[in-house]
C-alpha cells in the first residue's frame, strides 16, 4: 500500500528548519519563543515544532508595500517588550 503522504512537504518543522524557513538563526527563533514575540509553536513529546502555516502567518504580519506603509501588523524584534512583560507579571499573580 503506497504512503499517501509520500512526496508532500513536512507539515511541522523543528526549530532549526523553521529558522531556515524564515531566514533567521535558530537562536533568534528561540528568543522569540521566550519573549512571546514569535510564531505559534507546539510541544509534541517535549519537542518544539512549528506548523508551516503558522510560520507564514507570522511572517505575513510584517508585510508592507512601501516604507511609508503602516501595514497590517508588526513583527516585533526578539527582545523583551513592556506589554509582554506586564502580561507575564499579571499572569504570575
C-alpha positions as CSV (number, residue, x, y, z in Angstrom):
1,X,0.0,0.0,0.0
2,X,1.6,3.3,-1.0
3,X,2.2,6.0,1.6
4,X,-0.4,8.8,1.0
5,X,2.0,11.5,2.4
6,X,4.9,10.5,0.2
7,X,6.3,13.4,-1.7
8,X,4.5,16.0,0.5
9,X,6.5,18.6,2.4
10,X,6.6,18.2,6.2
11,X,3.6,19.8,8.0
12,X,5.7,20.6,11.1
13,X,9.3,21.9,11.3
14,X,11.7,21.7,14.2
15,X,13.4,24.9,15.4
16,X,16.4,24.7,13.0
17,X,14.3,24.0,9.9
18,X,11.7,26.7,10.9
19,X,14.6,29.2,11.4
20,X,15.9,28.4,7.9
21,X,12.4,28.7,6.5
22,X,12.2,32.3,8.0
23,X,15.8,33.1,7.2
24,X,16.6,33.6,10.9
25,X,19.1,32.0,13.2
26,X,17.8,29.2,15.4
27,X,18.8,31.3,18.5
28,X,16.7,34.2,17.3
29,X,13.7,32.0,16.9
30,X,14.3,30.6,20.4
31,X,14.4,34.2,21.8
32,X,11.2,35.0,20.0
33,X,9.6,31.9,21.7
34,X,11.0,33.0,25.1
35,X,9.7,36.6,24.8
36,X,6.3,35.6,23.2
37,X,7.0,37.6,20.1
38,X,7.4,34.7,17.7
39,X,5.2,32.4,15.7
40,X,2.9,30.0,17.4
41,X,4.5,26.7,18.3
42,X,3.5,23.3,19.6
43,X,5.2,20.9,22.0
44,X,4.9,17.3,20.9
45,X,6.6,14.8,23.2
46,X,8.9,17.5,24.6
47,X,9.9,18.8,21.2
48,X,9.1,22.2,19.9
49,X,7.6,22.2,16.4
50,X,6.1,24.9,14.1
51,X,3.4,24.5,11.6
52,X,4.3,25.9,8.2
53,X,1.0,27.8,8.1
54,X,1.9,29.5,11.4
55,X,5.3,30.5,10.2
56,X,3.8,32.0,7.1
57,X,1.1,33.8,9.1
58,X,3.7,35.3,11.5
59,X,5.9,36.5,8.7
60,X,2.9,37.9,6.8
61,X,2.2,40.2,9.8
62,X,5.2,42.3,8.7
63,X,4.0,42.6,5.0
64,X,4.5,46.1,3.7
65,X,4.1,47.7,0.2
66,X,6.4,50.7,0.8
67,X,8.5,52.2,3.6
68,X,5.6,54.6,4.4
69,X,3.0,51.7,4.6
70,X,1.9,51.1,8.2
71,X,1.0,47.6,7.2
72,X,-1.5,45.3,8.8
73,X,0.7,44.5,11.8
74,X,4.2,44.3,13.1
75,X,6.7,41.6,13.7
76,X,8.4,42.6,16.9
77,X,12.2,42.1,17.4
78,X,13.3,39.2,19.6
79,X,13.6,41.1,22.9
80,X,11.6,41.8,26.0
81,X,8.8,44.2,25.5
82,X,6.9,46.2,28.1
83,X,3.5,44.9,27.1
84,X,4.7,41.3,27.1
85,X,6.5,41.7,30.4
86,X,3.4,43.3,32.0
87,X,1.2,40.5,30.8
88,X,3.6,37.9,32.1
89,X,3.8,39.6,35.5
90,X,0.0,39.8,35.6
91,X,-0.3,36.1,34.9
92,X,2.1,35.2,37.7
93,X,-0.1,36.9,40.3
